[in-house]
Amino acid sequence: MPRIRLTTYAKAAGCAAKACQKDLIHLLDRLPKFANPNLLFGYDAMSDAGVYALDEEWAIVQTVDVLTPIADDPYTFGSIAAANSLSDIYAMGAKPLTALNILSFPPNEIRPVVLREIIRGGSDKVKEASAVILGGHTIRDSEIKYGLAVTGIVKKNEIISNQNAQIGDVLVLTKPIGTGIIATALKQKAAPKRVVDIANKSMRKLNKTASILMKRLKANAATDVTGYGLLGHALNLAKASRVGLAIFAQTVPILPGARQLVQRGFFAGGSIDSFEFVKPYVKFGSNIDEITQKLLCDAQTSGGLLITINQNRVDKFIQLLHQNKIKDAKIIGKVIKEKVIYVN
């Protein structure tokens, strides 16, 4: 297959292309709500996925995520996009069952072999998740975009959402941050290959095992960290749970090279929007420089799970995560009563 740089077909890479939180909230606030006793989590809940009860025991979980290219290699991009789409299912403690492909592309510019590789990357990742692809939809577009609509299943009494963080819980993050910064540098041919390879490996990793373990250890709340950055998604969790958070910046795992790249000025436009949105809700300690603040707001693609768990179970949880090859998992903070986010 001829060499191609998919990121040249994207104005913004990956989840950095998402609408900013402020605009999304403004839009959703003005949409009609659905009154249905089986609707457990709708779009007004600002949760990771929608949940609809099937009967007294089971519910389906549904989500859709579509990305612009965040990797140059088609297969790699497809696998990252699929992992990102599946992540919302895992964040709710659910098991993915089926998926539908969504693919847009400029038809006269992209060869069919490239599109097949994108879909193959997504298909292999769906197989890794023990789910199946039923079909899909294509669209003529000036940009390449790919993702999945995913349906999962969960027992109603095992749903984990962003609404149940308890005061005193410990915050755990399962993947390092920095993918948005690295992707921004990649688009400009400024990211070292080793840095890109490590970021791609992280983004391709499913949150499947972390989801299984958080359920086993009875985590109280969770969300996945994607386009609004660590602080943006932490803010959503805090608001939904009516609590505050204290985040320990020095323990947040960061991808190699990300800090150096943001120091050189690489920072996605979507990340800037998130940075401005969270500022009124966050109190940064005097020791937190602007580089660190930007890292904490960096728009992630296929990021890790941000989980709150009882302090009596967190050591066991971290041990199990590390034993199951989730080596970057770290304790990064705690849940507090005061409704603010402290970063120190």
N, C-alpha and C positions, 0 to 999 in steps of 0.2 A: 504494500500500500504506500503511495507517495506521502512524503512528509507534509504534515499540515499543522498549523498553529490555531487550534480552535478558539483560543482566547482573543484572537483578532476579530472574531465575529460577535463580540460582546462589548457593549458600552460599559457595563459593570459586571464583575465576575461573581458567579454563584449567588449566595444569599445577600450579598451587598446590593443586589438589584431590587430587593423587597421595598415596598412602600414604607415610609417612615411611620413610627408608632403614632405620632400625633395625627397624621392624616388618616391612618387606619381607624383609630378610635373615633375621630370625627365622623367618618363614614358609617361605622357600625352603630353608633349611637342614634343615627337617624333612620335605621332600617326597622321594619316591623318585626316584632318578636313572634315566635311560634308557641302557642299554648297547647301542649300535648303531654299527657302524663308519662309517656314513654321516653320523652326527650330529657335525658339526664344532663347532658352538656351540649349546648348549642353555641353558635358563634358569639353570642353575647357574653358567654362565660370567659372568653379569652384564654381558653385552655388549649392544650396542644392538639387535640383532636375532638371531633364530635362523637357523642356516645348516645346510642338509642337502645332502650331495653327491648329484648325479644320476648322474655317471659319473666317469671319470678327469679330465675337464677342467672340467666345469661344476657349479655348486651353485645351489640356490634360497635366497633370503633372505626371511624372513617376519617381520612385525611387526604389532602392533595398537596403536592409540592413540585414545582417546576423551576429549573435552574438555567441560567445562562452558563456558558462554559467557564469552569474554574480550573480546568486542566487542558493542556494542549493535545494530549493523546486521546483519541476518541473512546477507546475501551475504558481508560482510566476515568474519563469524564462520566461515562455511563454508569460505572460502578459507584462513583461518588454520589451522583444524583440519586441513584436508587437507595443507597444507604441513608442519605438525607431524608428521603421520603418515608422510609420505614421507621425512622427515628421517632416520629410523633406517636406511632403505635406503641413502641417500646416505652416511651415516656409515661404513658397511661397504664403501664403494667399489663398490656395486652399482647396477644400473639397474632402476627399477621397471617392472613389466609390467602387472599387474592390481591392482584394488582392489575391496573390498566396502564399501558404506556401512553404518554403524551409527548409528541415530538413535533417541533416546528423547525423550518429550515428554509434558506433561499434556494429554490429548486435548480436554478441554472448555475449555481456556484459550488454546490457540494455533491460529490460523487456518491452513488449508492453504497459503495463499499465503506465509506466513512460512517454513513447512517447505520449500516448493519453493525459496525463495530460499537457504536454508541449503545444500540439496543442489546447487543450481546453482553456488553459490560453490565448493563442493568439486569438482564436475565440471569446472569451468573450470580449476581448479588441476591436476587430474589430467591434463587434456588438455595443459596447459603442460609437464607432466612427460613427455609422449609415452607415457602409459599409458592404460588403459581401465578403466572401472567395469563390472563384470559383474552386479552386483545388490546386495542388502543385506538388512538386518534392522531392524525397528522394535520398540520396547518402550514400553508405557505407564509413565510415571514422573512423579514430582512435579517433577523438574528437566528442563530441556533438556540433552541431551548429544549430541554428534556427533563422529564420527571415521571412520577407515578401518582395515580390515585390508588390508595391502599385501603383495604377493608380487613379489620382484625376482629378478634373475639376475646371477651374477658368475662369472668364471673363478676356479677355486680358488687359483691362484697370484697372483691380484690382490686377494684379500680384505684389507681393512684393518680391524683391530680395535683394541680398547683395550689389547691385551696385549703390544705390541711396541715401546713407547717405549724409546729407547736413550739411555744416559748421554751427555750433550753435545748432544742434540737441542735445537732451539729450539721454544718453544710459540707457536703462532699461533691467534688467535681471529678468526673471520670476521664476526661481528655484534656490535653493542653490547648490553649488558645493561641491565636495568631494567624489563622488561615487566611483571613481577609487581607491582612497586610502582605503576606507572602504572595497571594494571588495578584494583588495590585502591582507588586514588583515584577511578577512573572509577565504580565501583560506588556510591561515596558522593557522586557528582556534584561532585567536587573537582579533577578533572584538566582543565587547559586544553585546548581543542580542538586547538590546534597540537601539543601534546605527544602527545595521543592519536593524531592523524593520522600523526605520524612513527613512533610505536611500531607502529601497524597496518601501515604500509608495510614496516617491517622484518620483522614476523612473517609477512606474506604472501609474502615473498621466498623462493623455493626455494633449497635448498643444492645444487642440481644442478651449477652451474658450479664451485663450490668443490670439490665431490667429484671432478669430472673433472680439475681442475687438480692436486689433491693426488695423484691417481693418476699423472698425467703426470710430476710432479716426485718421485715415489717417496717419499711420506710414510711414516713408519714406523708411526704409530699415530694413531687419531682416535676421537672420540666427539662426540655432539651435546649441547649444553648446554640442558637443559630443566628439569623440575620440581625437581631437587635443587640448582639454582643452579650458578654457575661452580665454586665450591670443592667442592661435592658431587660433581660429575661429574669434576673434576680428581682428587679423591681416589680415585674408582673406577678411573680410568686408572692412577694411580700404583700402587695396590694390585695391579691386574691385571698390570701390567708389572714389579712388584717394584722400583720405583725411587722417588725423591723428586722434588719439584718446587720450584723457586724462582719465585714469581710477582711481577712488577713491577706493583704496584697502580696506579702513576701512568700506566701505558700502557694499562690495560684500557679499551676503549671503552665509554662510558656514554651512554644515550639522553638527549637534552635534557629537563630537568625532573625526572628521576628522583631526583637527589640532593636537590633542594629538597623533593620530596614525602616522601622518607623522613625528612628533617629535621622535617617537620610530623607525623610519626607514622604514615605509611602504610606498612605492612609486613604481608604476608600471613601467615596462620597456618602455612601449609605452609613458608614461608621461615623462620619461627621454629624449626620442627622441624629443618630442615636446618642452621641456625645452631648449634643445640645439638649436633647429631650430629657436625659436623666439628671442633668446638672442641678435642677431645683430640688431634687429628691435625695441627693447624695451629699454627704459631708466628708470631704477628703481631708485626711490628716496632713499636717504641715510637712511630713516626710514623704508624701506621695507626689512625685514630680509629674509634669505634663505627659511625658512619655508613658509612664505607668498608667495614667488616667486613660490615655488613648488605647493602650493595649486592652484594658478592661472593657472598653466599648467597641472593640474591633468586631466587625460583622463576621460571624462564624458560618461555615458551611459544614454540615454533618459533624457538628460539635458533640461534646459529651453530654451526659446527664448531670444536672444539678439537683442533688438529692438532699432532703432533710431527714435525719434519722435520730432516734433517741440516743443520748450520750452513752447510755449503758450498753448499746449494741454497736457503736461506731467502730471500735477497735476490731471486733470480729468481722465487721463488714469490710473494712480496709484490707484486713488479712486475706479474706476470700477473694476480693478483687485482684490483689496482687498475685495470689496463687493461680488465678485464672487468666493471667497474662494481660491484666489491665494495670500495668506497672505505673502509669502516670497518675492514677487516682490519688487525690490528696484531700485532706481536711482543709477547707479554705475559709471557715467562719462559723458563725452560730446565729441562731434565731433569737431575737430580743423583743422585749415588750414595746419599747418606744418605736413609733411608726416612722422610721427613717432608716437610711442605709449609711452606715459608717464604713469608711475604708481607711484602714491604718496599716 
